[in-house]
């Protein structure tokens, strides 16, 4: 039976969200290909991860070894190339992250696989696999056909696919590591995390984002009050960062952070495609903009066409009244 591989990405004792997003897309593709979905898990003391992954895959192929305690591109490449050779998956998915971008190109060469990177969609048409990538700074979505082959490799962008759970748990298969997994002079030492501000907008359930419609920095407290009343965080579009009204770590968009909150409230944001790329995975989008033709309304679940300086204070007052 055909199989689809998804490489589980984990860091600092936590599975990354991109792993479950890939598995969700893989399940969708597997239904069309009549294939099974295999999560590939490499690491040390990762049995708990294997149990989590079994809720999203038909099988979890786990290689647990102390020499895999930290990510090493050379070691992962060797093990994955062997697994691809022995299991012949029709497609292998890796997250388009720093982890994946380090690994995928060399793995494609080692395993002899056609590679497409930074995919925002994968489609099956007439039995053929196609990828969708953005071009010209995100202005165009291009459908890419792979070179004819029996197996393919793709990296997928974070925050574009929905997670799905299976009705029954998949099996967990423990595989022995290769006898030789030395990284030939390259080894993992430690993680060095970039400094973040006092708020991580990518983890928030409620995001209130403000755009150039706020007009000036002195008006930010109006929107901050709404965010506080909703127990959410304040974020922004790029023009607000460019004007130095909010720090870079509050920016949502292609050149900022990707967010997937339960509620995304866009205040005075026109909805340029660069911004939309960072928030289109939100469960619900509400837009407030006085321009009824603003692109943000094309993706909003609910929209208010009015002056934000009239609407936002009224919303804040009503929410505070409800929360009493």
ABEGO torsion letter per residue (X at the ends): XBBBBBBBBBBGGBBBAAAAAAAAAAAAAAAAAGBBBBBBBBEBGAAAAAAAAAAABABBBBBBBAAAABBBAAAAAAAAAAAAAAAGBABBBBBBBAAAAAAAAAAAAAAGBBBBBGBABBBBBGGBBBBBBBBGGGABBBBBBBBBBABBBBBBBBGABBBBBBABBBBBBBBBBBABABAGGBBBABBBBBBBBABBAAABABBBBBBAAAGBAAAAAAAAAAAAAAGBBBBBBAAAAAAGABBAAABBEAABBBBBBABBBBBGBAGBAAAAAAAAABABBBBBBABAABAAAAABABBBBBBAAAAAAAAAAAAAAAAX
